[in-house]
Amino acid sequence: MYRVFEALDELVAIVEEARGIPPTRSCLVPRGDVLELLDDVRDALPGELDDAQDVLDHRDKIVSDARTGAEDTVAGANEQAEHTIGTAREEADRILADAKAHADRMVGEASAHADHLVTSAREEADRVVAEGKAEYEAVTGRARAESERMVEAGKTAYERSVADGLAEQERLVTQTEVVRAAHAESARVIDAAHADADQLREECDRYVDSQLADFEDKLGNALRTVGRGRQQWRSGSGVPDYAAEFRR
């Protein structure tokens, strides 16, 4: 590269020292020396300058090809992006439809299960109430029958005691002392008969009261069990085992 600048300096010196041709500004230079220096300059120039010139000559074509390639790449990328977006949108719509269908199915199943639980709870409550009514009627019937039997037995015993007293009174009516004793005995027998009847009536009342109290306890337990079942159903714990509750 140093030879290039040296040859150029020699060319400048030759031109400056050349003899002019009046009246023009031209001059006479030694052709051989000038051509030799130009050859030296050509040989001294690196090959990259020639390649650079080729690049400059093909610059427009390279720029045009690069622009065309870039436009093709952008168009392809836009097309691919639109295709990808369309595919993603279709997939999202499909997933959303599947999710909605699954949610609707789950809601339907939950509603059906809830209806089944409510129906089961209602049937169980009706059964418990029916059993309670039947038990109440049975206990009441037994208590009424026992009361009537005891009253009838007391009445029979009373009538028998009164009859015995009257017979004894009539047998002793002819004797004064005996009559007084008979009156006393008759009064005692009658009082005893009344006492027995009152005792039988009290025992009958106590029996009926105890039977009704027992039925009241059973019915109260049944109502509390049904109330707990309703609370468990409202809280979502499911329908309780009423049979196990009543077995307690």
Secondary structure by P-SEA (a helix, b strand, c coil): caaaaaaaaaaaaaaaacccccccccccccaaaaaaaaaaaaaaccaaaaaaaaaaaaaaaaaaaaaaaaaaaaaaaaaaaaaaaaaaaaaaaaaaaaaaaaaaaaaaaaaaaaaaaaaaaaaaaaaaaaaaaaaaaaaaaaaaaaaaaaaaaaaaaaaaaaaaaaaaaaaacccaaaaaaaaaaaaaaaaaaaaaaaaaaaaaaaaaaaaaaaaaaaaaaaaaaaaaaaaaaaacccccaaaaaaac
